[in-house]
Amino acid sequence: MSSLKETIEKIKTLETEKQNLIVEIEGLKKMAGEKAVSLENEIAALREEAKSLKMLMGQGQPSANQLKIT
């Protein structure tokens, strides 16, 4: 019967590990989403800066194609 007891303990250990991994994965998903939003904001700021610099350098108004990419 010790084999049954060992199996039960192994199941409990695996269930605990499973829950810990689920929590870790959810945290990592949240961090990945936050990083994506941060990168989107950074890219938007860089696009705006590039547009401003082009206008400053006398390239005139941005084309319709450039305005689409926002």
C-alpha positions in Angstrom: 0.0 0.0 0.0 3.0 2.4 0.2 2.9 2.5 -3.6 -0.6 4.0 -3.4 0.5 6.5 -0.8 3.5 7.5 -2.9 1.2 7.9 -6.0 -1.2 10.2 -4.0 1.7 12.3 -2.8 3.1 12.6 -6.3 -0.3 13.7 -7.6 -0.6 16.4 -4.9 2.9 17.6 -5.8 2.1 17.7 -9.5 -1.1 19.6 -8.9 0.7 22.2 -6.8 3.4 22.6 -9.5 0.6 22.9 -12.1 -1.0 25.7 -10.2 2.3 27.5 -9.7 3.0 27.3 -13.5 -0.4 28.6 -14.4 0.1 31.6 -12.1 3.6 32.2 -13.6 2.3 32.0 -17.2 -0.5 34.5 -16.4 2.0 36.9 -15.0 4.3 36.5 -18.1 1.3 37.1 -20.4 0.5 40.3 -18.6 4.1 41.4 -18.8 4.2 40.6 -22.5 1.0 42.6 -23.1 2.4 45.6 -21.2 5.6 45.5 -23.2 3.7 45.4 -26.5 1.7 48.5 -25.5 4.9 50.2 -24.4 6.5 49.4 -27.8 3.5 50.7 -29.7 3.7 54.0 -27.8 7.4 54.3 -28.4 7.0 53.6 -32.1 4.2 56.2 -32.4 6.4 58.8 -30.7 9.3 57.9 -33.1 7.1 58.2 -36.1 5.9 61.6 -34.9 9.5 62.7 -34.4 10.5 61.5 -37.8 7.6 63.4 -39.4 8.5 66.6 -37.5 12.1 66.3 -38.5 11.2 65.8 -42.2 8.9 68.9 -42.1 11.7 70.9 -40.4 14.2 69.8 -43.1 11.8 71.2 -45.8 10.3 68.0 -47.1 6.9 69.6 -46.8 3.7 67.8 -45.9 3.9 64.1 -45.3 2.3 62.0 -48.0 -1.1 60.3 -47.6 0.8 57.0 -47.3 2.8 58.2 -44.4 -0.3 59.5 -42.7 -1.9 56.1 -42.9 0.9 54.5 -40.8 -0.1 55.6 -37.3 
